[in-house]
Amino acid sequence: MARISRGQAVRVAVLGAILLAGAVLALTTDLPSVDQVRGWLDGAGVLGWAALAGGTALAVLAPVPRSALALLTGVLLGFWAGLLVAVVGALLGALLGFGLGRALGRDALLRLAGPRLRKADQLAMDRGFLAVLAARLTPVLPYFLVNYAGGLSGVRLPVYLAATLVGLLPGAVFNVAVGSVAGDLGAWGLVVTSGPVLAIGVVVLAVRRRRRRQHSATVSPQD
C-alpha cells in the first residue's frame, strides 16, 4: 500500500484548516452570505466569472493550494459554472507560468526554484505528454513549479496544455463538487466538509510522527 508523504499530509491538514477557518469566520462575523456573493456575481455576469478565473490564474503562479481555489469557485458558482471557471483559471495560470518559464530562461529559474524544479524539468524533457501528465498527478510536485518547468523544458505548448487539462480535471471535479455542496449547506456545510479533511491530515501527521519516534527508539540502542 502506498504511503502518504509528510508533504501530502501537511497539504491535507492545511486545506482542512483553511476551510474550517473560513467556516468559523462566516459563523462569527457579519460577512456577506454565500447567496449575496452569488447575487453579485450573477449581476456582474460574464465579467464576474472572468474575474474569478483571472484571480485563479494569478494565484496558481504562486504556492497557493489550487484545491482551495476550486472549492471556493464551487461554493460561489455551483458545480458546472464553478468547474468551468476553476479549469479555465488553472489553464490560464499554467499558460502564464509556461510563458514566464520561456521568458526567464532555464538557468534563472533553476537557480530560483532549486532541486524540485530540476526534477520536473528533466521529467518533462524525457517524456513529453506523459511526463507533464505524471507531474500534474504527482502530489510531490506543486502545480506552480510544473508550470514553470514546462516553460523551460522542450515540451511543445499544445502538448503541455493538453496534458495539464487531463491532469487537473480529476482534482477539479472533486474539489468543485465538495465546494458546491458546502455552498448549498451554508457555513455549517463548510464545517461539516472541512472537519473530516482536517482530521485526516492531523491523524496522518500523528501516525508519521509516532513511527519516526519508534524508529529512532529502535535505532538508538545500536549506536
C-alpha positions as CSV (number, residue, x, y, z in Angstrom):
1,M,0.0,0.0,0.0
2,A,1.4,3.4,-1.0
3,R,2.4,5.6,1.9
4,I,1.2,9.2,2.3
5,S,4.1,11.5,2.4
6,R,4.6,14.2,5.1
7,G,4.1,16.9,2.4
8,Q,0.7,15.3,1.3
9,A,-0.5,15.1,4.9
10,V,0.5,18.7,5.5
11,R,-1.4,19.9,2.5
12,V,-4.5,18.0,3.5
13,A,-4.3,19.5,7.0
14,V,-3.7,23.0,5.7
15,L,-6.7,22.7,3.3
16,G,-8.9,21.5,6.1
17,A,-7.7,24.3,8.4
18,I,-8.4,26.9,5.7
19,L,-11.9,25.6,5.2
20,L,-12.6,25.4,8.9
21,A,-11.2,28.9,9.5
22,G,-13.5,30.2,6.7
23,A,-16.5,28.5,8.2
24,V,-15.7,29.9,11.7
25,L,-15.3,33.3,10.3
26,A,-18.6,33.1,8.4
27,L,-20.4,32.0,11.6
28,T,-18.9,34.6,13.9
29,T,-18.6,37.7,11.8
30,D,-21.0,39.8,9.8
31,L,-19.7,38.8,6.3
32,P,-21.8,38.7,3.1
33,S,-23.6,35.4,2.8
34,V,-22.9,33.0,0.0
35,D,-26.2,33.9,-1.6
36,Q,-25.3,37.6,-1.5
37,V,-21.9,37.0,-3.2
38,R,-23.7,34.8,-5.7
39,G,-26.1,37.6,-6.4
40,W,-23.2,40.0,-7.0
41,L,-21.6,37.5,-9.4
42,D,-24.9,37.0,-11.2
43,G,-25.2,40.7,-11.6
44,A,-21.7,41.0,-13.0
45,G,-22.4,38.3,-15.5
46,V,-19.5,37.0,-17.6
47,L,-17.2,39.7,-16.0
48,G,-17.7,38.1,-12.6
49,W,-16.7,34.7,-13.9
50,A,-13.8,36.2,-15.8
51,A,-12.6,37.9,-12.6
52,L,-12.7,34.7,-10.7
53,A,-10.8,32.8,-13.5
54,G,-8.2,35.6,-13.7
55,G,-7.7,35.5,-9.9
56,T,-7.2,31.8,-10.0
57,A,-4.7,32.2,-12.9
58,L,-2.7,34.6,-10.9
59,A,-2.9,32.6,-7.7
60,V,-1.5,29.4,-9.2
61,L,1.6,31.3,-10.2
62,A,2.5,31.2,-6.5
63,P,2.4,28.3,-4.0
64,V,-1.4,28.8,-3.3
65,P,-3.4,25.5,-2.9
66,R,-5.3,25.0,-6.2
67,S,-7.7,22.7,-4.4
68,A,-8.8,25.6,-2.1
69,L,-9.4,27.8,-5.1
70,A,-11.5,25.1,-6.8
71,L,-13.5,24.7,-3.5
72,L,-14.1,28.4,-3.5
73,T,-15.4,28.5,-7.0
74,G,-17.7,25.6,-6.2
75,V,-19.1,27.4,-3.2
76,L,-19.7,30.6,-5.2
77,L,-20.8,29.3,-8.6
78,G,-22.1,25.8,-8.0
79,F,-20.8,22.7,-9.8
80,W,-20.9,23.3,-13.5
81,A,-20.1,27.0,-13.6
82,G,-17.5,26.5,-10.8
83,L,-15.8,23.7,-12.7
84,L,-15.6,25.8,-15.9
85,V,-14.1,28.8,-14.0
86,A,-11.7,26.6,-12.0
87,V,-10.4,24.7,-15.1
88,V,-10.1,27.8,-17.2
89,G,-8.3,29.7,-14.4
90,A,-5.9,26.8,-13.8
91,L,-5.2,26.5,-17.5
92,L,-4.6,30.3,-17.8
93,G,-2.2,30.1,-14.8
94,A,-0.4,27.1,-16.4
95,L,-0.1,29.1,-19.7
96,L,1.3,32.2,-17.8
97,G,3.8,30.0,-15.9
98,F,4.8,28.4,-19.1
99,G,5.4,31.8,-20.7
100,L,7.3,33.1,-17.7
101,G,9.5,30.0,-17.9
102,R,10.3,30.6,-21.5
103,A,10.9,34.3,-20.9
104,L,13.2,34.0,-17.8
105,G,15.1,31.1,-19.2
106,R,16.3,27.8,-17.8
107,D,19.3,28.9,-15.7
108,A,17.5,31.8,-13.9
109,L,14.5,29.6,-12.9
110,L,16.6,26.7,-11.8
111,R,18.6,29.0,-9.5
112,L,15.4,30.4,-8.1
113,A,13.4,27.2,-7.6
114,G,16.0,24.6,-6.7
115,P,16.1,20.8,-6.9
116,R,12.3,20.1,-7.2
117,L,12.1,22.2,-10.3
118,R,15.2,20.4,-11.7
119,K,13.4,17.0,-11.3
120,A,10.2,18.3,-13.0
121,D,12.3,19.8,-15.9
122,Q,14.2,16.5,-16.5
123,L,11.0,14.5,-16.5
124,A,9.3,16.9,-18.9
125,M,12.2,16.8,-21.4
126,D,12.3,13.0,-21.4
127,R,8.7,12.1,-21.7
128,G,6.6,14.9,-23.2
129,F,2.8,14.4,-22.7
130,L,3.2,11.6,-20.3
131,A,5.8,13.4,-18.3
132,V,3.6,16.5,-17.9
133,L,0.6,14.4,-17.1
134,A,2.5,12.4,-14.4
135,A,3.8,15.7,-12.9
136,R,0.3,17.0,-12.7
137,L,-1.0,13.9,-11.0
138,T,2.0,13.7,-8.6
139,P,1.3,15.5,-5.3
140,V,5.1,15.8,-4.6
141,L,5.4,18.4,-7.5
142,P,3.5,21.6,-6.8
143,Y,1.3,22.9,-9.6
144,F,3.1,26.2,-9.9
145,L,6.5,24.6,-10.2
146,V,5.3,22.3,-13.0
147,N,4.0,25.5,-14.8
148,Y,7.5,27.0,-14.8
149,A,9.2,23.7,-15.6
150,G,7.0,23.3,-18.7
151,G,8.2,26.6,-20.0
152,L,11.9,25.9,-19.5
153,S,11.7,22.4,-21.0
154,G,11.4,21.4,-24.6
155,V,7.8,20.4,-24.4
156,R,5.6,21.9,-27.1
157,L,2.8,24.2,-25.8
158,P,-0.2,22.2,-27.2
159,V,1.2,19.0,-25.6
160,Y,1.8,20.8,-22.4
161,L,-1.7,22.3,-22.2
162,A,-3.4,19.0,-23.2
163,A,-1.6,17.1,-20.5
164,T,-2.3,19.8,-18.0
165,L,-6.1,19.7,-18.8
166,V,-6.2,15.9,-18.4
167,G,-4.2,16.0,-15.2
168,L,-6.1,18.8,-13.4
169,L,-9.6,17.6,-14.2
170,P,-10.0,14.8,-11.6
171,G,-9.0,17.0,-8.7
172,A,-11.0,20.0,-10.0
173,V,-14.2,17.9,-10.3
174,F,-13.8,16.6,-6.8
175,N,-13.0,19.9,-5.1
176,V,-15.6,21.9,-7.0
177,A,-18.2,19.3,-6.2
178,V,-17.3,19.5,-2.5
179,G,-17.5,23.2,-2.6
180,S,-20.8,23.3,-4.4
181,V,-22.3,21.0,-1.7
182,A,-20.8,23.1,1.1
183,G,-22.1,26.3,-0.5
184,D,-25.7,24.9,-0.7
185,L,-25.5,24.0,3.0
186,G,-24.1,27.4,4.0
187,A,-21.4,28.0,6.7
188,W,-22.3,24.8,8.6
189,G,-21.7,22.9,5.4
190,L,-18.2,24.2,5.4
191,V,-17.7,22.9,9.0
192,V,-19.1,19.5,8.0
193,T,-16.9,19.4,4.9
194,S,-13.7,20.7,6.5
195,G,-13.8,18.7,9.6
196,P,-13.0,15.3,8.1
197,V,-10.4,16.8,5.8
198,L,-8.6,18.4,8.7
199,A,-9.0,15.3,10.8
200,I,-7.4,13.1,8.1
201,G,-4.4,15.4,7.8
202,V,-3.9,15.6,11.6
203,V,-4.2,11.8,12.0
204,V,-1.7,11.1,9.2
205,L,0.8,13.5,10.7
206,A,0.4,12.0,14.1
207,V,0.9,8.4,12.8
208,R,4.0,9.5,10.9
209,R,5.4,11.2,14.0
210,R,4.8,8.1,16.1
211,R,6.5,5.9,13.5
212,R,9.5,8.2,13.4
213,R,9.8,8.1,17.2
214,Q,9.6,4.3,17.2
215,H,12.2,4.1,14.5
216,S,14.5,6.4,16.5
217,A,14.0,4.3,19.6
218,T,14.8,1.1,17.7
219,V,18.0,2.6,16.1
220,S,19.4,4.3,19.2
221,P,20.4,1.2,21.3
222,Q,22.5,0.1,18.4
223,D,24.6,3.3,18.3
